[in-house]
Amino acid sequence: MKLFHCGRCANLLYFENCRCTSCGSGLGFAPDVMDLLAIEPSEDGTWAAVARGDLYRLCSNYQSQGACNWLIPLTDPHAFCVACRLNRTIPDLSVPKNQDLWRRLEKEKRRLVYSVLRLKLPCEPRNEDQHGMAFDFLADQPAMFDERSKVKTGHFNGVITVNIAEADPVERERMRSQMAEPYRTVLGHFRHESGHYYWDLLVRSGPWLGPVREMFGDDTRDYRQAMDQHYQYGPPGDWQSWYISAYASSHAWEDWAETWAHYLHMVDTLETAWQFGLRLNDQQNPTTSSESDPAFDPYQAENFDALIKHWLPLTLALNSLNRSMGHEDAYPFVLAAPVVEKLRLVHGIAHGG
């Protein structure tokens, strides 16, 4: 994620900010320029970007629900922004807690959409494009006592379903412990499920299918049988030598989705670090200069080796900082050589070869 500054007072901002905490200016993210803009109301109900003059409207979820801070260019006829137009189903907001959970989901979903836009990947709403993406944010019903009947987070035919309970930190931690996962976040779910969507869009019927099968395995293997086996017997003992996570070992589709999610983790975290001016020497490669690549853009880097060169020492720093604070590792992963090659393939496909 890049850093944003208030267009009126230059105060440093968070991506989710709706108002500058320094000067009080209203804020809105404009996907057409990929920037968080200071905005001021005009007499006709539109909003003008301070210092730029461009005119926008607020997303309907910005105005009515406070669940979005994105803008719509004045020439765009839609009532919702490009991120909110991906929603097919939102929770029943009359139910206590649902609005808060939904807002948390929207916050993380917009980070996914930011990454997709930065990578220049297709991101059309499914109700406007038959190959587009849609989100269903669903809640378990009180009558659902059978675990098998609860809402499952997953992807099918372009629709990403997310159980809104994942936005509850207590419930998510319970599931993380139950599933023995070292890493479980809402943003991680969005990135993982988007991997299934982009497998369908970019891999399934195109020239990348052969290379992906060679690298990730046979995707025609019976999925349900593979998952049953995974949950009954667990991952193979040497899974860390071949996969980014234990879950990735269950099926080729899950290996792809976990690797795709990890690639998004990498480029977005690297962009954040680079925007803050963080430069790290790779202690295993003394020729790496802390002042190298001043214009390095992780999202647009053509050379995958450049990403890895910066990523590995950054993860060491992240974990060391967390340990200094008495926390678990921020990055509980090991990148074995086969995993790096899988990430390299994902990089190539994300950038169109």
Buried (B, 14 or more C-beta within 10 A) or exposed (E): BBBBBBBBEEBEBEBBBBBBEEBEBBBBBBBBEEBBBBBEEEEEEBBBBBEBEBBBBBBBBBEEBEBBBBBBBBEBEBBBBBBBBBBBEBBEBEEEEBBBBBBBBBBBBBBBBBBBBBBEBEBBBBEEEEEBBBBBBBBBEEEEEEEEEBBEBBBEEBBBBBBBBBBBEEBBEEBBEEEEBEBBEBBBBBBBBBBBBBBBBBBEEEEBBEEBBEBBBEBEEEBEEBBEEBEEEEBEEEBBEBBBBBBBBBBBBBBBBBBBBBBBBBBBBBBBBBEEEEBBEBEEEEEBEEEEBEEBEBBEBEEBEBBBBBBBBBBBBBBEEBEEEEEEBBBEBEBBEEBBEBBBBBBBBBBEE
